[in-house]
Amino acid sequence: PIASADNTQTNRCGNEVQAANTSSAAYMSFHRPGIWGVHLGLDTNNQLCIGGWSLGNVSYRIYHEGSPPLIKAPLPSAALAGNSFALSWNSVQPGLGIAEFCNYSGNGGGPAAFDFFRLPGAENVNPTLSNRVASISVTGAYSQTSDVRVKSDFKPAPGLNILMELEPLSYKHWNCVGFDKGKKKLKLGETFIEKLGFIAQEVQKKIPQAVSQTQSDEELYALDYNCILAIAVQAIKEQQQQIQELLEQVKLLQIKQT
């Protein structure tokens, strides 16, 4: 078996792929003439990868049973990574236990750093820009789709009346480490962040569209703050209308007094 095979410099397996030198990859090529070609082998970062040729100037690490999907080794340098991406853990800030996702854009200069796509699994097609659901720009700004072509049944959003019923709070937001099924209670960790915001369960009573639908007690409620932003804009418009009406009344009183 591979796990117990001889690991000396002597080749006893019959076939071996050697790199040209210590700075080269050791790989084999698969080619369907005129259609597709790709390289497979041990890359210069000592990872089993597939890439190049028809895939372009990129390589993808091959994960396999028994190997963690996130490597603990440092993220590679930009020169070594080229145009690609890498996943790592605890690499940039050791000791903090952070999962890290790095986009090596190479010579690319586009405004987006990360795109997120959703594609039905039954479709035998590749993702396109029409399947993009969100994006993170090179400045860290998060954008989600909001195209009029995928919306219908428009009507005015609620405004000032609903906004006045919401209760902004200051609170400690603790990390959740699990769920006690016996007590039907979330297990809180030892880490918290001081935050300002709302309670999802309370918002759900006033704006159900802003709160994700949970399927069990174990699932955490989530809040879409964009819904609250839309209501806030509507409330500002209504309030501005009220101010304008009051200004008109003041102007009329001033005219009467003169």
SVG drawing of the C-alpha trace seen along z (x, -y; Angstrom):
<svg xmlns="http://www.w3.org/2000/svg" viewBox="-53 -93 71 95">
<polyline fill="none" stroke="black" stroke-width="0.4" points="0.0,0.0 1.0,-3.6 1.0,-4.4 3.8,-1.9 5.6,-2.0 9.4,-2.6 10.1,-6.3 13.8,-6.2 15.3,-7.8 15.3,-4.4 12.3,-3.9 10.9,-0.4 7.4,-0.9 8.2,-0.7 7.0,-4.2 8.1,-7.5 7.6,-11.1 10.6,-13.3 10.8,-17.1 13.4,-18.7 15.1,-20.3 14.4,-21.3 12.5,-24.4 10.1,-22.6 6.9,-20.6 6.8,-16.9 3.7,-16.2 2.2,-14.2 -0.1,-15.5 -3.4,-14.4 -4.4,-15.5 -7.4,-15.1 -5.9,-16.6 -7.6,-19.7 -10.1,-19.6 -8.6,-19.7 -5.3,-19.4 -4.3,-19.5 -1.4,-18.8 -1.6,-16.7 1.2,-16.2 3.2,-17.4 3.4,-21.2 6.3,-23.5 4.5,-24.0 4.6,-20.2 0.8,-19.9 -0.9,-17.5 -2.5,-19.8 -4.2,-19.9 -4.1,-22.9 -2.5,-24.7 -2.9,-24.4 -6.6,-24.5 -7.3,-25.6 -5.1,-28.6 -2.3,-29.8 -3.9,-28.4 -3.6,-25.3 -6.0,-23.7 -5.0,-21.6 -6.6,-18.1 -8.1,-17.3 -8.4,-13.7 -9.7,-11.6 -7.5,-12.0 -6.2,-15.4 -7.7,-18.6 -9.3,-21.0 -7.5,-23.9 -3.7,-23.7 -1.9,-24.9 1.1,-26.0 1.6,-29.7 -0.2,-31.1 2.1,-31.1 3.7,-34.3 2.0,-36.2 4.9,-35.3 4.4,-31.6 0.6,-31.6 0.3,-33.5 -3.4,-34.0 -5.1,-31.8 -6.6,-31.6 -5.7,-29.8 -7.3,-28.6 -5.4,-28.5 -5.8,-28.6 -4.0,-30.6 -1.4,-31.7 -1.5,-35.5 -2.3,-36.0 -1.0,-33.0 -2.8,-32.1 -6.2,-33.7 -7.7,-30.6 -8.9,-32.4 -9.8,-30.7 -8.2,-32.7 -9.2,-33.0 -6.8,-34.8 -7.3,-36.0 -4.1,-36.2 -5.2,-38.5 -1.8,-38.5 -2.0,-41.2 -5.8,-41.5 -7.2,-44.9 -10.9,-44.4 -13.0,-46.0 -14.2,-42.7 -12.1,-40.5 -14.6,-37.7 -17.7,-36.6 -20.3,-34.2 -22.5,-32.1 -25.5,-29.8 -26.3,-27.3 -28.9,-24.5 -27.2,-21.1 -29.3,-19.5 -28.1,-22.0 -25.3,-20.7 -23.9,-24.2 -21.1,-26.3 -21.8,-29.3 -22.1,-32.7 -22.4,-36.3 -26.2,-35.7 -25.7,-33.2 -23.8,-35.6 -25.6,-36.4 -23.1,-38.5 -19.7,-40.1 -16.9,-41.6 -14.9,-44.4 -11.2,-45.1 -12.0,-47.6 -14.0,-45.1 -17.5,-46.4 -20.2,-43.7 -22.8,-43.9 -25.7,-41.6 -27.9,-41.3 -30.7,-43.9 -31.6,-43.9 -35.1,-45.0 -35.2,-42.2 -35.5,-39.6 -38.1,-41.5 -41.9,-41.9 -45.0,-42.9 -43.7,-46.3 -45.4,-48.3 -44.2,-51.0 -42.2,-49.8 -43.4,-50.6 -41.8,-53.7 -41.9,-55.9 -44.6,-54.0 -42.7,-50.7 -39.3,-52.3 -40.6,-54.0 -41.5,-50.5 -38.0,-49.1 -35.7,-49.1 -32.0,-49.7 -29.9,-48.2 -26.3,-48.0 -25.3,-44.5 -22.6,-41.8 -22.7,-39.3 -21.4,-36.0 -20.0,-33.2 -22.1,-30.0 -20.2,-26.7 -23.1,-24.3 -26.6,-23.2 -27.7,-21.2 -30.5,-19.0 -31.5,-17.9 -32.0,-21.4 -32.9,-22.7 -30.5,-25.6 -27.6,-27.1 -24.1,-26.7 -22.3,-30.0 -18.5,-30.3 -16.2,-32.7 -15.8,-35.2 -18.0,-38.2 -18.1,-41.5 -19.7,-44.8 -22.2,-45.7 -25.1,-47.9 -28.1,-46.5 -31.5,-44.8 -32.9,-41.5 -34.0,-39.3 -37.0,-37.8 -38.3,-41.3 -37.8,-42.6 -39.6,-39.5 -42.8,-40.7 -42.7,-44.0 -40.8,-43.2 -41.0,-39.4 -39.3,-39.9 -36.1,-41.0 -35.6,-37.8 -34.6,-34.4 -36.9,-31.5 -35.5,-28.9 -36.2,-25.2 -35.4,-24.2 -34.4,-25.5 -30.8,-24.7 -30.7,-27.2 -29.8,-30.8 -32.0,-33.6 -30.4,-36.0 -31.3,-39.6 -31.2,-41.3 -30.2,-44.9 -31.0,-46.0 -34.7,-45.7 -34.3,-48.0 -32.3,-50.4 -35.2,-50.5 -37.6,-51.3 -35.3,-54.0 -35.1,-55.7 -38.9,-55.6 -39.2,-57.0 -36.9,-59.9 -38.9,-60.7 -42.1,-60.7 -40.5,-62.8 -39.2,-65.2 -42.7,-65.6 -44.0,-66.4 -41.2,-69.0 -42.1,-70.6 -45.8,-70.8 -44.9,-72.4 -42.6,-74.9 -45.5,-75.8 -47.8,-76.3 -45.2,-78.5 -44.9,-80.6 -48.7,-81.1 -48.7,-82.2 -45.9,-84.6 -47.9,-86.1 -51.0,-86.5 -49.0,-88.3 -47.7,-90.8"/>
</svg>
